[in-house]
Amino acid sequence: PREWTYVSNPMFTELTSPMFGVGFTSPLYTADPSAHVWNIDGKEVLYLYASHDMSPAQGCDHMDRYHIFSTEDMINWTDHGEVMNAATSNRYTGTVNNYGEEYMWAPDCNYNPSDGLYYFIYPHRIRMNGEPVWQHFLATSENPAGPWKCIGYIDGIPSTIDPCLFVDDDGQAYVFTSGQGGCWMTKLKRDNWLEMEGESVMLLGPDGDVASGFPSFHEGPWVFKKDGRYYLVYADGYTTVNRMQYSVADNIAGPYTPKGVFMNPMGCNTTHGSVVEFKGKWYTFYHTADFSGHGALRSVCYDEQTFDDEGNLNLLRNFGE
Ligand code: FUB
């Protein structure tokens, strides 16, 4: 039998849903977890930035808000509530709230050492000149769970999804995104994360990972650094479900060497996750749809992640397909 270590379920919340009305009570479905560890008042705290699944009928095209979670022990989780939604963001963009066109998908967050602020980044599909386009918005806060103030979007990144906001040891920030045929890296200006330093570059194409013998890059890039090497984790395009693969590089801009699959499908057609070190152990966060039985109502969970002697990610529990 499958056993999941969930973050948010069974956690029930009251939602206002265009489909079900005001005060509709539902499990809080979450997906696409981005995990970060911050030092808060001398304590290590793990924060989780996730997408929020809401409607089985409309699926991902209905996600328009976020919750943030935190833990100090990987057992007890705090839900910091609804921290951002399309209506809030629309106040900045001035666009009309129009469900179905204004999705907000997999977010991330990072800390900017130069101004001491946390930056929440989220891909928001909006209409520009009548055309749908994904923009990567930034919201800042003095605290890792908000309250957030939207400051606009990073103008110039190709219309892509799933931003991973990675800050290197020297404080330089990069955004990794997926779409338009591959994985993109965008370097940000040191003194202004709303602006790009140069152009976005494609790091991995859909067929870049030939070593595994399967179609490779699909979406959901996540970058972490361990022992001086950059690990790029992502969902592949394996049949109708996705597995998680990874590539490694000595330089952030590559070349990235494909290392293959480290997570088989985990009870959902999409996969998307993050790998993080917390209090001496490593964890991989991902999502499964087993709790709801519906691929558009996902739940975030995690497993401990181990590495072999060469620093390769060991395969996670293999529940098969
Ligand atoms: O959650 C919406 C989308 O589904 C994400 O952006 C993708 O990575 C996939 O998980």
Residues whose N, C-alpha, C, O or C-beta is under 5 A from the ligand:
A	BS01	FUB	A31 D32 S51 C60 W105 A106 I161 D162 E219 G220 T270 T271 H272
